[in-house]
């Protein structure tokens, strides 16, 4: 897209505001001759015409020749640009190097092996989520810096317009409020990026890395085997590889064979009678009268094992469906924002730029379009983070980890999970 060669239709007052830092106000007021005014505005047109976005880009160029806005540089987040880039695989490998005992240790019993495998799985899941959160925080910080730059340019232009009397103080205050809000959001994003990076570096044990600039786009739906595989098949597979469920199911079957179907049926009928006798929440639940049925320790073990197996199977199914639907929802949201909304906002910004070059819209409308597009980019970054976290949790769950639940951060997931419990 080419810029308008000479902006003959641009109001001379706005042009004067755009050039006011290069031309002192006293000099402007002292030049009163028609010939000098004509020369000045002609120079202004030529100067602004060199920039695609008129005096927005001109303000940026002027600020580049002077002292840049220090607000965009505030914060603690720092990276060495020459450092190697930390990929997700490199992060997991570095974490495993800090825990050689989980890899080299001999598992004496099946329970010890189950606990060790669960710890390794949780360790890798946590590292992956910390990496996703750190990269996403950096991506959002960079977008907030651009939002801050746009707010700074708006404030500079508003101050010039208020200085020459074209704007009242009330309008300038609105721009100042927006600027301070953007500055506060930038500082928050910087702190979040710094904290997320420090947590990741502590997990991998090294700070000699830089993070990627952004998270990748969501995987295509056709490539998501986690959603394409039938849920019933997934449930059967994850229960089959679950050591604790297998042991409990074997115990239940063993003791049920010992007590026999007649004793089990007698117990179920008595249980129904006891449960149905509980008419309200305030009623005390009657105790099971063991004198009315045949009872022994084998029956007690059979009841306990079967009840636990049923609860585990029900929870596994509920967690599986929740994980699938959360992954599907985050994929849809990220894909829609990335492929639809961002494209629409990009088209709207290009259209606004063309209309601005033709002087159909004002500078402030153009700035608003650009800010709206950057807010969409921020939403894209957040949606990508939600998708990759959901996919990480889904894959870890199918591998045998407890389901962390939607919206759980890496730290919360690590704190709330028990490596010995499984699903």
N, C-alpha and C positions, 0 to 999 in steps of 0.2 A: 504494500500500500504506500503510495507516494504522498508527500505532504503538499499542502496548498502553497504555491510559490510565493504569492504576495497576498496578505490578509487585509484587503482593502475594507472589508466590512467589519473588522474587529473594532469595537468602540475604543477611542483613543485613551479613555480613562483607564481601562483594564490593561492596555498596553503600557501605559505609564507606570501602573502598579507592578507589572512584571519586570520592568527595567529600572525600578526606583533605586535598587541597591547600586546599580552602576551609574546612575545619574542623581546627584544630591538634590534634595527638594529645594534648597535655596537657589540652586542654579536653574531649576525648572521655572520657578516663579519670577526670576529676573529676566528670563528670555521672553520678551513680550512681542517681538516683531513677528509678523505673519510669515516672513520668509524663513526665520529660524524655526518656528513651529512646524511649518510644512516639512522642512528638512528633518526635524526630529522624528515626526511621525512616520515619515518615509523610511528612516533608518530603523525605527521600531518594527514596522511591518516586515522589513527585510530580515531583521534579527529573529523575530518570532517565526517567520516563514521557513526558517531552516529546521524547525523542530516539528515532528509529526503531531505532537499533542500541544503545540503552541506554548503558552507561557507556563504550563505544568513542567514540560521538559526544560524550558528555559530556567525556571526556578531551580531545578535540580542541577543544571549546569553551573548556575551562579553559586549555589551552595558548594559544589565541587571545587570551585576556585577559592572558596573561603573556608571557614572552619565547619566541618560537618556536624550534624546534630549528634551530640554525645549520648542522647537517651537510647538510641538504638544499640549502643555499645555497652550499656549497663548490664551487670549480672556476672555470674560466676562460671558460666559454661565456656570452657576452653578446650580446644583440640589442636594437636600438632598436625598440620595439613600434610606433612611428609610421612606420617606414621602409616603402617599397613592397615588396610581396611579389615575390620572384624566381621567376618561372615557368621551366619548362624552355626554352621558346622564347626568353624574354628572355635567359637564360644563353647560349644558342647565338649569338644576335645580338650580344651584347656581346663574345663571343670573336672573332667574325668581324671586328668593328670594330678589334680589335687586330692583325689580319693582313690589311690591305688589299692587300698585295703578292701574296697568293695569289688575290685576286679580280681585280685590275686588270692584273696582269702578262700580257704577251703570250707565248703559247706558240709558239715558232718551229717546233718539230718535234712529231711525235706522241708521242715519248718524253717531251719536256718537259711536254706537256699531261697525259700519263698520270701523271707524278710530281706535278704540281700538283693534279690531281683527287684523287690518293691522299692527299696532305697535308691537303686540305680535309676529306675524308671522315674521316680519323683524328682531326683536330681536333674535329670535331663529335661523333664517337663518344666521345672522351675527355671532352668537356664534359658530354655527357648522363650518362655514368656517374658523373662527379664530382658532378653535381647529385643524382642518385638516392642516392648514398652519403651526401651531406651531409644531405639531407632525412630519410633513414632514421635516421641517427645522432641527429638532433634528436628524432625520434619516439621512439626507444628511450630517450633521455635523459629525456624527460618521463615515460615509464612507470617508469623506475628511480627517479625522484623520488617517485612515488606509492608504489612498493614501499618506499622509504626511510621515507616517512611512516607507513606501516602498521607497519614494524618499530619505529619510534620510539614509536608508541602502545603497541605490545606491551611494549616495554621499560619504559615509564612504569608501566603497570599491573602488570607483574611486580615492579618495585621496591617498589611500594606493598604488594603482597601479601607480599613478603619482609619488609618493614619491620614489619608487624603480626604476623608469625609464622605466617602461613598457608602460606607456602612456605619450603622450605629453600634454602640457598645454591646447591646443585647445580642446582636448577631455574632459578634466576635466571641462572646462568652459561650455560645453554643458550640462553636468550633473548638474553643479551649477545653470545654468539658469532654468533647469527643477525643481530643488529643490526650488528655490525662487518662481517660479510660483505656485508650490504646496503649499508653505507656504502662499502666498498671497490668494490663493483660500480658504485655511483653515481659515484664519482670516476673510474673507468675509462671509464664511458659519457660523462662530461663531457669527458674528455680526447679521446676518439674523436670526439665531436661537434665539439669545438673544432678539432681537426686537419682533419677533413673539410671544415668550413666554410672554413678558411683556404686549403686547396688549391683549393677552388672559387672563392673570391674572387680568388686569384692568377691563376686561369685566365681569369676574365672581366675582371680589371683594375679592380674597384671593390668597396668594402665598404659602400656605401650601400643595403644591401638587408637584408630579413629573409626567412628561409626559410619555406615552408609548414609547417604543423604536422605533416603526415603525408603519406605517399605514397598515391596513389589505389589503390583495390581493383584486382585483376587484371582485364584485359579478358576479356569472355566468350569462351568457346572458339569460339562461332559467329562472332565478329568477328576471329579470328586467321587472317588470310589466309596468314600464314607457315606455318601447319600444315595449312590446308585445301588449298593448292595441291599437286598431286602432286610428289613428290621428283624424279622424272625430268625433269619440266618445269622445275623450279627449277634443276636442274643444267645443263640445256641453255641456259637463259637466262643464268645467271651466267658460263658459259664463253663464250657468244656476246658478252657485253659486256666480256669480259676482254681488253684490248688485247694483252697479252704472249702469252697463249695463242693468240690468233688469228694473231699474227706467226709463232709457232713452228710452228703447224699448217700455215700456208702454206709455210714453209720446208721442212718435212718432205715435203709433197706435191710441191713443186717438184723437189727433189733425187731423190725416189723415181721421178719420171717420167723424169729424166735417166738414171739408172743402169738402169732397167728391172726388170721382175719376175724375170727369170732370175738376174741378179746378186744381187738381194735374197734370193731363195730359196736360192741357194748359200751366202750368208753365214749365213742362219738355220740351215741344216743344220750348218755348221761350228761355229757357236756352241753348238748343242745337244751336239755331240760334246765340246767343251771343258768345258762345264758338267757333263755327266754323268761326266767323267773325275775330277772332284773328289769323292773318296769320303768324306772326313772333314774335320773342322774343322782338323786339324793338317796336312793336305796343302796344299802350295803350289798355288795355282790356276794352271794352265798358261797361258802367253801365247798369244794368237791367232797362228797361223802364216799370215801374209799371202801366203806363197808358194804356198799350196795353193788360193787363190781369186783371182779377179780383184779388184784393189783400186785405188781411186783416191780423190782428194780429195772427189769428189761423193758417193761411197758413205759416206765418213767423216762428211760433213755430214748426209746422210740419216739415218744411224744415230743421230747425236747429237740431231738435232731430233726424230725420232720418239720416242726414249727419254724426252726431257724432256717432250714433249707427253703421253705416256702417264702419266708420274709426276704431272704436274699434274692430269690428269683424275682419276686415282685419289685423290689427296689432296683434291681439291675434293669428290668424292663422299663420302669418309670424313668430312670436316669438316661437310658438309651434314647427313648423318645424325646426327652427334653433336650439332650445333646444334639440330636439330629435336627430338631426344629429350630433350635437356637443357631446352629450352623447354617441352616437354610435361610433363616431370616437375615443374619448378618451378611451372607453372600449376596442376597437380593438387594439389601440396602447399599452395600458397597458398590455393587455393579451398577445400580440405578444412578447413584450420585456420580460415579466415575464416568459412565458411558453416556448418560442422558443430561443430567443437570449441568455438569461441567461443560459439556459441549454447547448446551444452550446459552450458558452464561458467557462462554467465549464468543459465540456468535453475536450475542447482545452487545458485548464490549466492542467488537469490530464494527458493528452497525453504529454504535454510539460514536466511535471515532470518526467514521465517515460523515455522520451528521454534524459532528463538531467541526470537522474541516470545512463543511459547507455552511457553518454558522447557524445551524438549525437548533442546536442545544447549547447550553452554557458550560463553562468550565466545571462548575459544581456538579452538573449532571454527569459529566464524563468521569469525574472523580468518584461519584457515587457508584457508577457502573463498575469501575475498577475495584472498588472496595467490596462490592457484592460478589464479584468473581473470586476475590481472595478469601472471603468468608466461605465460599463453596469449596475452595481448595482445602480450607481448614476442616470442613465437614468430611471431605474425601479422606484426609489423613486419619481422622478419628474413626471413620467407618472401616478403613483398611485395618486399623489396629484391632477393632472389635472382631473382624473376620478371622485374622490370623490367631488371635487368642482363642477364639471358639474352635478353630481347626486343631490347634495344639491340644486343647482339652479333650476334644473328640478322639484324636489319635491316641493320646495317653490312656483314655478310658478304655478304648478297644484293646489296648495292649495290657490292661490289667490294673491301671491306677484308679483310685476313687474319683468319681466325677466331681470336679470342683464347683460346678454350677455357673450359670450365666453371670458375667460381669465380675468374676473373681480375679483379683490381681495375682501376680506371681507370688508376692509375699504372703497374702492371705491364703492362697492355695497351699503354700508350703507349711504355714502354721496350723491350718485346720485339718490337714490330711494326716492319717496315721499309716505309716508304711506297712504295718502288719495286718491291716484290715481288708485291703482289697476293695471290691465293689460294695 
